[in-house]
Amino acid sequence: MGDWISRLHTAVVKPMFGDRAALDVGEWALISARFAAFEGWVDGKKGAAVEKLGLNRVREILAGNMKESLTALIEEDKVLEQEANAIASVDRLVRYHRDLFYALEQLASFRDFYLRAPKPSSRWAVSISDGSQLRSLHQSG
């Protein structure tokens, strides 16, 4: 038996039903009913998400100015949002510049397919369903 099964057998099954190797449906339902109140208590507990931090750490967090610090960091990020978006746009433009000719060549003539050239044509996919969409599946690298 697995470790948790052994513990269940020793702590629950043996005291309730004696030393048994198997339980029937009714016995399992009885065990489940005994734990229902505990499960309800655990589900209804407030603060369970922070309980593992410990009381001292929770008090330390509440006493500090964490909320103000985090709010200030978020505001700094918002100030730089346009710059981050511009960097992403430049990155996208560089990839288009690097790969557009190759993609159009493959779309028009399937050159690598017929020549069995070593370039990874799997970087691009054409959506044939509407015939107008060219989508980059570029792998990083």
C-alpha positions in Angstrom: 0.0 0.0 0.0 1.1 3.6 -0.7 2.1 5.7 2.3 -1.1 7.8 2.3 -3.2 4.7 2.0 -1.4 3.1 5.0 -2.0 6.3 7.0 -5.7 6.3 6.1 -6.0 2.6 7.0 -4.2 3.2 10.4 -5.9 6.5 11.3 -9.4 6.0 10.0 -10.3 2.5 8.7 -8.9 0.5 11.6 -10.5 2.5 14.4 -13.9 2.5 12.6 -14.1 -1.0 11.1 -11.2 -3.0 12.4 -8.3 -4.4 10.4 -9.8 -4.8 7.0 -8.3 -4.9 3.5 -11.3 -3.5 1.6 -14.3 -1.3 2.2 -17.7 -1.5 0.6 -19.6 1.5 -0.7 -21.6 2.0 2.5 -18.5 2.1 4.7 -16.7 4.5 2.4 -19.9 6.7 2.5 -19.8 6.7 6.3 -16.1 7.7 6.3 -16.9 10.5 3.8 -19.8 11.7 5.9 -17.6 11.9 9.0 -15.2 14.3 7.1 -18.0 16.4 5.5 -18.1 18.8 8.5 -14.3 19.2 8.3 -14.3 19.8 4.6 -17.1 22.5 5.1 -15.0 24.2 7.8 -11.9 24.2 5.6 -13.8 25.5 2.6 -15.3 28.3 4.6 -12.1 29.4 6.3 -11.2 33.0 5.6 -7.5 33.7 5.1 -6.6 30.1 4.1 -4.6 31.5 1.2 -2.2 33.4 3.5 -2.2 30.9 6.4 0.9 29.2 5.1 2.8 32.4 5.5 2.5 32.3 9.2 1.1 34.9 11.6 4.4 36.8 12.0 4.9 37.3 8.2 1.3 38.3 7.7 1.6 40.9 10.5 4.9 42.1 9.0 3.2 42.5 5.6 0.2 44.3 7.0 2.4 46.7 9.1 4.6 47.6 6.1 3.6 49.8 3.2 3.5 47.0 0.7 0.3 48.2 -1.0 1.8 51.7 -1.6 5.1 50.1 -2.9 3.2 47.9 -5.3 1.0 50.7 -6.5 4.0 52.8 -7.2 5.7 50.1 -9.2 2.5 49.6 -11.2 2.4 53.3 -11.9 6.0 53.2 -13.1 5.1 50.3 -15.4 2.2 52.3 -16.8 4.5 55.2 -17.6 6.7 52.9 -19.7 3.8 51.1 -21.4 4.2 53.1 -24.7 7.9 52.4 -24.8 7.3 48.7 -24.2 4.7 48.6 -27.0 7.1 50.5 -29.3 9.8 47.9 -28.7 7.3 45.1 -29.4 6.3 46.8 -32.6 9.9 47.2 -33.7 10.6 43.5 -33.0 7.5 42.6 -35.1 8.7 44.8 -37.9 12.2 43.3 -37.9 10.7 39.8 -38.1 8.4 40.9 -41.0 11.4 42.4 -42.8 13.5 39.2 -42.2 10.8 36.7 -43.2 8.3 38.4 -45.6 10.1 37.7 -48.8 10.6 34.1 -47.9 7.0 33.7 -46.9 5.7 35.3 -50.1 8.0 33.1 -52.2 6.7 30.0 -50.4 3.1 31.2 -50.8 3.5 31.8 -54.5 5.7 29.0 -55.7 6.4 26.6 -52.9 10.1 26.8 -54.0 11.5 25.1 -50.9 9.0 22.3 -51.1 9.9 21.4 -54.7 13.6 22.0 -54.3 13.7 20.3 -50.9 15.8 23.3 -49.7 17.0 23.2 -46.1 15.2 26.4 -45.0 12.6 25.6 -42.3 9.4 26.3 -44.2 7.5 25.2 -41.1 8.0 28.8 -39.8 5.0 29.9 -41.9 1.5 28.7 -42.3 -1.1 29.7 -44.7 -4.7 29.6 -43.7 -6.4 28.1 -46.7 -9.9 28.3 -45.2 -10.4 31.9 -46.4 -7.3 32.2 -48.6 -6.3 35.6 -47.4 -4.6 35.1 -44.1 -0.8 34.6 -43.7 0.2 33.8 -40.2 3.7 33.6 -38.8 4.4 30.6 -36.7 8.0 31.8 -36.2 9.9 29.8 -33.6 12.2 31.9 -31.5 15.8 31.5 -32.4 
